[in-house]
Amino acid sequence: MSSIKITNISNRNGDSGAIISGISTASGTGYAKLPSGTAGQRVGIESGSLRYNSDSNELEFYNGTSWATILNTSRSVSARGVFGGGESPARFNTIDYITIATTGNATDFGDLTAARNSPGACSSSTRGVWAGGETGSGVFTNTIDYITIATTGNATDFGDLTLARLTIGSCSSSTRGLFGGGASPTQSNVIDYITIATTGNATDFGDLTVARNSLGSCSSSTRGVFGGGGGTNVIDYVTIASTGNATDFGDLTVARSHISACSSSTRGVFGGGVSSNVIDYITIASTGNATDFGDLTVARYSLAACSSSTRGVFAGGYFAPTQNNNTIDYITIASVGNATDFGDLTAARYDLGACSSSTRGVFGGGSLYSSISNTIDYITIATTGNATDFGDLTVARQGLAACSNSTRGVFGGGEPPSTGYNILDYITIASIGNATDFGDLTVKRRGLAACSDCHGGLS
């Protein structure tokens, strides 16, 4: 059998690869090298295109609408949830951890370097970082702590933010974390950055174009976007891998605070807010004013949201003066139009928790205004219809935190009472039934935060 050895095949112009059609077989014990480059270097996009994204270190393919990950080469396969800080009512420095696929009481991971509430947080696939927060009434900190999620031990001083503040916005790439805006107690325009895998004081990235807090943020693998907050309509963007002042991306269609944001790999969506039903969207890689995506079916805030890679879902919420809501809306992130009534939660409530796999969204607990709920509802994100009763939390509560991997959701903490709960419940997202006692947090508390390294949105 004869063979032909070829170093390179290109088209006749020499500016791209050749098109090979028909049935082809590649064999051998070496490797085949795929096209590789940054997200900004994608060219000649056709359905079925396959490449290696050097920004995110992932294989990706084009599904006809957007680029989707087919293999994450850096994500941990050992899924751990970490709960840090909080108050009950005193502030705590406690860090707990759980292995999501198991059961049992939370284990003491160690301590933050200082007890505090309302910090910002971000993570890579291996390291968790807490920054800023409030250590006493009106006393703000600039401390940054870090942990290696797969280990245990006290948090280590990473360094300091450039300005002590709380209620900051944060976003990250696979290597760098950004913290923007906040209050100290006046509104701040500061953006700091850290390289998550290193240690040291945060470095001044630059400034937001307008000082504000309670802003929304979303990101692609390369660009971070901050929108609204402080009663403004301002949208800023930064290139996460660079430094410099944020650039005016454009404006939201309506100025508002306490908005929520979600994104696909290409599009960011800002929805709701105080007295608002507005949904705006942006194409993250571009600039310009946000475009009216459409409207939520009901204006509300304190709603919960979850998503698959293609669909965003907004559920529940509150609108003044005393109205809680059972509405579930959905949007197709890559399209435009008013949100469509997906169906209803089994009970109208707000301040509920939510988590998801890549196919199912789950909403747990919340306030019925006159009472607290233990209800867990679920939806299949790709369908429509009223939420179905999944089962019950072990204890009714609101203000709880939730994290998940692709198969299991965990709800932790919450209130009442004023001291908070230490309860951890878990569910298998693809099943139904009452939540099972996972174990306990090491300290009763509310207003805590939770994260994981392999939730459904990363699938």
RADA-V834558 format. One record per pair of residues at least 4 apart in sequence whose ideal C-beta (glycine too) atoms are under 7 Angstrom apart, sorted by sequence separation. I is the first residue (numbers start at 1). GAP is how many residues later the second one is. D is the distance in whole Angstrom. If there is no record, write none. Layout:
i	gap	d
I	GAP	D
I	GAP	D
This chain:
i	gap	d
10	4	5
11	4	7
20	4	6
37	4	4
45	4	6
87	4	5
88	4	7
112	4	7
123	4	6
135	4	5
172	4	6
183	4	6
184	4	5
208	4	7
219	4	6
228	4	6
263	4	6
272	4	6
307	4	6
319	4	5
345	4	7
356	4	6
368	4	7
393	4	7
404	4	6
441	4	7
454	4	6
11	5	5
53	5	5
62	5	6
63	5	5
87	5	7
123	5	5
134	5	7
172	5	4
183	5	6
219	5	5
228	5	7
263	5	4
272	5	7
307	5	5
318	5	7
356	5	4
367	5	6
368	5	5
404	5	4
415	5	5
10	6	7
11	6	7
26	6	6
86	6	5
123	6	6
134	6	6
135	6	5
172	6	7
182	6	5
219	6	6
263	6	7
307	6	6
318	6	5
319	6	7
356	6	7
404	6	7
414	6	7
415	6	7
10	7	6
11	7	6
52	7	6
53	7	5
60	7	5
61	7	6
85	7	6
121	7	7
122	7	6
170	7	6
171	7	5
181	7	6
217	7	7
218	7	5
261	7	6
262	7	5
305	7	7
306	7	6
318	7	7
354	7	7
355	7	6
366	7	5
402	7	6
403	7	6
413	7	6
414	7	5
9	8	7
10	8	6
60	8	6
85	8	7
98	8	5
121	8	7
132	8	7
133	8	6
147	8	5
170	8	6
181	8	7
194	8	5
217	8	6
227	8	4
238	8	5
261	8	7
271	8	4
282	8	5
305	8	6
317	8	5
331	8	5
354	8	7
365	8	6
379	8	5
402	8	7
413	8	6
427	8	5
9	9	5
51	9	6
60	9	5
61	9	5
97	9	7
121	9	5
132	9	6
146	9	6
170	9	5
193	9	7
217	9	5
237	9	6
261	9	5
281	9	6
305	9	5
316	9	6
330	9	6
354	9	5
365	9	7
378	9	6
402	9	5
413	9	7
426	9	6
60	10	6
96	10	4
97	10	6
132	10	6
145	10	4
146	10	6
192	10	4
193	10	6
225	10	6
226	10	5
236	10	4
237	10	6
269	10	6
270	10	5
280	10	4
281	10	6
316	10	7
329	10	4
330	10	6
377	10	4
378	10	6
425	10	4
426	10	6
50	11	5
58	11	5
59	11	5
84	11	4
96	11	7
119	11	5
120	11	5
145	11	7
168	11	5
169	11	5
180	11	4
192	11	7
215	11	5
216	11	5
236	11	7
259	11	5
260	11	6
280	11	7
303	11	5
304	11	5
329	11	7
352	11	5
353	11	5
377	11	7
400	11	5
401	11	5
425	11	7
49	12	6
59	12	4
96	12	6
97	12	4
119	12	6
120	12	6
145	12	6
146	12	4
168	12	7
169	12	5
179	12	7
192	12	6
193	12	4
215	12	6
216	12	6
225	12	5
236	12	6
237	12	4
259	12	7
260	12	6
269	12	5
280	12	6
281	12	4
303	12	6
304	12	6
329	12	6
330	12	4
352	12	6
353	12	6
364	12	5
377	12	6
378	12	4
400	12	6
401	12	6
412	12	5
425	12	6
426	12	4
48	13	7
49	13	4
58	13	6
82	13	6
83	13	5
96	13	6
119	13	5
131	13	4
145	13	6
168	13	6
178	13	6
179	13	5
192	13	6
215	13	5
224	13	7
236	13	6
259	13	6
268	13	7
280	13	6
303	13	5
315	13	4
329	13	6
352	13	5
377	13	6
400	13	5
425	13	6
39	14	6
48	14	7
58	14	5
95	14	4
119	14	3
143	14	7
144	14	4
168	14	3
191	14	4
215	14	3
223	14	6
224	14	5
235	14	4
259	14	4
267	14	6
268	14	5
279	14	4
303	14	3
327	14	7
328	14	4
352	14	3
362	14	6
363	14	5
375	14	7
376	14	4
400	14	3
410	14	6
411	14	5
424	14	4
36	15	7
47	15	6
58	15	6
82	15	5
95	15	5
118	15	5
129	15	6
130	15	5
144	15	5
167	15	5
178	15	5
191	15	5
214	15	5
223	15	7
235	15	5
258	15	6
267	15	7
279	15	5
302	15	5
313	15	6
314	15	5
328	15	5
351	15	5
376	15	5
399	15	5
424	15	5
34	16	6
35	16	4
36	16	4
38	16	6
39	16	5
46	16	7
47	16	7
57	16	5
81	16	7
95	16	6
117	16	6
118	16	5
144	16	6
166	16	6
167	16	6
177	16	7
191	16	6
213	16	6
214	16	7
223	16	6
224	16	5
235	16	6
257	16	6
258	16	6
267	16	6
268	16	5
279	16	6
301	16	6
302	16	4
328	16	6
350	16	6
351	16	5
362	16	5
376	16	6
398	16	6
399	16	5
410	16	5
424	16	6
34	17	6
37	17	6
38	17	5
45	17	5
47	17	4
57	17	6
80	17	6
81	17	5
94	17	6
95	17	6
116	17	4
117	17	5
129	17	5
143	17	6
144	17	6
165	17	4
166	17	6
176	17	6
177	17	5
190	17	6
191	17	6
212	17	4
213	17	6
222	17	6
223	17	6
234	17	6
235	17	6
256	17	4
257	17	6
266	17	6
267	17	7
278	17	6
279	17	6
300	17	3
301	17	6
313	17	5
327	17	6
328	17	6
349	17	3
350	17	6
361	17	7
375	17	6
376	17	6
397	17	3
398	17	6
409	17	7
423	17	7
424	17	6
34	18	5
36	18	6
80	18	7
93	18	4
112	18	6
116	18	6
128	18	7
142	18	4
161	18	7
165	18	6
176	18	7
189	18	4
208	18	6
212	18	3
222	18	6
233	18	4
252	18	6
256	18	6
266	18	6
277	18	5
296	18	6
300	18	6
312	18	7
326	18	4
345	18	6
349	18	6
360	18	6
361	18	5
374	18	5
393	18	6
397	18	6
408	18	6
409	18	5
422	18	5
80	19	6
81	19	5
93	19	4
116	19	5
127	19	6
128	19	5
142	19	4
165	19	4
176	19	6
177	19	5
189	19	4
222	19	7
233	19	4
266	19	7
277	19	4
300	19	5
311	19	6
312	19	5
326	19	4
349	19	5
360	19	7
374	19	4
408	19	7
422	19	4
80	20	7
115	20	7
127	20	7
164	20	6
175	20	6
176	20	7
212	20	6
226	20	7
256	20	5
270	20	7
299	20	6
311	20	7
348	20	7
360	20	6
361	20	5
408	20	6
409	20	5
79	21	5
93	21	6
114	21	6
127	21	6
128	21	5
142	21	6
163	21	6
175	21	6
189	21	7
219	21	7
233	21	6
263	21	7
277	21	6
311	21	6
312	21	5
326	21	6
347	21	6
359	21	6
360	21	6
374	21	6
407	21	6
408	21	6
422	21	6
79	22	6
93	22	4
126	22	6
127	22	7
142	22	4
175	22	7
189	22	4
210	22	6
233	22	4
254	22	6
277	22	4
310	22	6
311	22	7
326	22	4
359	22	6
374	22	4
407	22	6
422	22	4
83	23	7
92	23	5
126	23	6
141	23	5
165	23	5
188	23	5
232	23	5
276	23	6
310	23	6
325	23	5
359	23	7
373	23	6
407	23	6
421	23	6
91	24	4
126	24	7
140	24	4
172	24	7
187	24	4
210	24	5
225	24	6
228	24	6
231	24	6
254	24	5
269	24	6
272	24	6
275	24	6
310	24	7
324	24	5
349	24	5
363	24	7
372	24	4
397	24	6
411	24	7
420	24	5
91	25	6
116	25	6
140	25	6
163	25	6
187	25	5
209	25	6
227	25	6
253	25	6
271	25	6
300	25	5
314	25	7
324	25	6
356	25	7
372	25	6
404	25	7
419	25	5
420	25	4
91	26	5
140	26	6
187	26	5
231	26	6
324	26	5
347	26	6
372	26	5
395	26	6
420	26	4
82	27	6
85	27	6
114	27	6
163	27	5
178	27	6
181	27	6
209	27	5
230	27	6
253	27	5
274	27	5
298	27	6
16	28	6
84	28	6
162	28	6
180	28	6
208	28	5
228	28	5
229	28	5
252	28	5
272	28	6
273	28	6
347	28	6
362	28	6
365	28	6
395	28	5
410	28	6
413	28	6
114	29	6
129	29	6
132	29	6
228	29	6
272	29	6
298	29	5
313	29	6
316	29	6
346	29	6
364	29	6
394	29	6
412	29	6
87	30	5
113	30	6
131	30	6
162	30	5
183	30	4
297	30	6
315	30	6
85	31	6
86	31	6
161	31	5
181	31	5
182	31	5
228	31	5
272	31	6
346	31	5
365	31	7
367	31	4
394	31	5
415	31	4
85	32	6
113	32	5
132	32	7
134	32	5
181	32	6
227	32	7
297	32	5
318	32	4
345	32	5
365	32	5
366	32	5
393	32	5
413	32	6
414	32	6
112	33	5
132	33	5
133	33	5
205	33	7
249	33	7
296	33	5
316	33	5
317	33	5
365	33	6
413	33	6
85	34	6
132	34	6
181	34	5
227	34	6
316	34	5
365	35	5
413	35	5
132	36	6
158	36	7
316	36	5
412	36	7
206	37	6
209	37	6
250	37	6
253	37	6
342	37	7
390	37	7
109	38	7
205	38	5
206	38	5
207	38	5
208	38	5
249	38	5
250	38	5
251	38	5
252	38	5
293	38	7
364	38	7
412	38	6
206	39	4
207	39	7
209	39	5
250	39	4
251	39	7
253	39	5
315	39	7
159	40	6
162	40	6
206	40	6
250	40	6
158	41	5
159	41	5
160	41	5
161	41	5
343	41	6
346	41	6
391	41	6
394	41	6
110	42	6
113	42	6
159	42	3
160	42	6
162	42	5
228	42	7
272	42	7
294	42	6
297	42	6
342	42	5
343	42	5
344	42	5
345	42	5
390	42	5
391	42	5
392	42	5
393	42	5
109	43	5
110	43	5
111	43	5
112	43	5
156	43	7
159	43	6
187	43	5
214	43	5
216	43	5
218	43	4
225	43	5
227	43	5
258	43	5
262	43	6
269	43	6
271	43	6
293	43	5
294	43	5
295	43	5
296	43	5
324	43	7
343	43	4
344	43	7
346	43	5
391	43	4
392	43	7
394	43	5
91	44	7
110	44	4
111	44	7
113	44	5
140	44	5
214	44	5
216	44	6
217	44	6
218	44	7
219	44	7
294	44	4
295	44	7
297	44	5
324	44	7
343	44	6
372	44	7
391	44	6
85	45	7
110	45	6
181	45	7
216	45	4
218	45	4
220	45	6
260	45	5
262	45	5
264	45	6
294	45	6
324	45	5
82	46	6
84	46	6
167	46	5
169	46	5
171	46	5
178	46	5
180	46	5
220	46	7
365	46	7
132	47	7
138	47	7
167	47	6
191	47	7
235	47	7
303	47	7
316	47	7
322	47	6
351	47	4
353	47	5
355	47	4
357	47	7
362	47	5
364	47	5
399	47	5
401	47	5
403	47	4
405	47	6
85	48	7
118	48	4
120	48	4
122	48	5
129	48	6
131	48	5
169	48	4
171	48	4
173	48	6
181	48	6
302	48	4
304	48	5
306	48	5
313	48	6
315	48	5
351	48	6
353	48	7
354	48	7
355	48	7
356	48	7
358	48	6
399	48	6
401	48	6
402	48	6
403	48	6
404	48	6
406	48	6
76	49	5
118	49	6
121	49	7
122	49	7
123	49	7
173	49	7
302	49	6
304	49	7
305	49	7
306	49	7
307	49	7
309	49	7
353	49	4
355	49	4
357	49	5
365	49	6
401	49	4
403	49	4
405	49	5
75	50	5
76	50	7
120	50	4
122	50	4
124	50	6
132	50	7
144	50	7
218	50	4
262	50	5
304	50	4
306	50	4
308	50	6
316	50	6
357	50	7
405	50	6
406	50	6
74	51	5
124	51	7
308	51	7
328	51	7
376	51	7
404	51	5
95	52	7
279	52	7
403	52	7
404	52	6
146	53	7
171	53	4
406	53	5
216	54	6
355	54	4
122	55	4
191	55	6
235	55	6
306	55	4
169	57	6
225	57	7
144	58	6
353	58	6
120	59	5
225	59	6
304	59	6
328	59	6
376	59	6
95	60	6
178	60	7
279	60	6
223	61	5
178	62	6
223	62	7
269	62	7
176	64	5
220	64	5
269	64	6
129	65	7
176	65	7
220	65	7
362	65	7
267	66	6
313	66	7
82	67	6
129	67	6
173	67	5
267	67	6
362	67	6
173	68	7
313	68	6
80	69	6
127	69	5
264	69	5
360	69	5
80	70	7
127	70	6
264	70	7
311	70	5
360	70	7
311	71	7
78	72	7
124	72	4
357	72	5
124	73	7
308	73	5
357	73	7
76	74	7
308	74	7
358	98	5
357	99	4
74	100	7
355	100	7
356	100	4
356	101	7
358	101	4
57	117	7
56	118	6
307	150	6
56	165	4
55	166	5
55	167	5
53	168	7
39	181	7
39	182	6
39	183	5
66	198	6
67	198	5
66	199	6
66	200	5
68	241	6
66	268	6
65	269	5
149	304	6
100	305	5
101	307	6
100	308	5
100	310	6
98	312	7
83	318	7
106	318	6
81	322	4
103	323	7
128	323	7
79	326	4
98	326	7
121	328	6
123	328	6
125	328	5
81	329	6
83	329	6
89	329	6
89	330	7
117	330	6
121	330	7
123	330	7
88	331	5
88	332	4
103	333	7
106	333	6
105	334	3
106	334	6
108	334	5
103	335	5
104	335	5
105	335	5
106	335	5
103	336	7
106	336	6
98	340	7
96	345	5
96	346	5
94	348	5
94	349	5
92	351	5
100	352	6
92	353	6
88	355	6
88	356	5
88	357	4
83	358	6
87	358	6
88	358	6
86	359	4
86	360	7
87	360	6
86	361	5
86	362	4
85	363	6
83	365	5
84	365	7
83	367	5
81	369	6
82	369	7
81	371	5
79	373	6
79	374	6
79	375	5
76	377	5
75	378	6
76	378	7
75	379	6
75	383	7
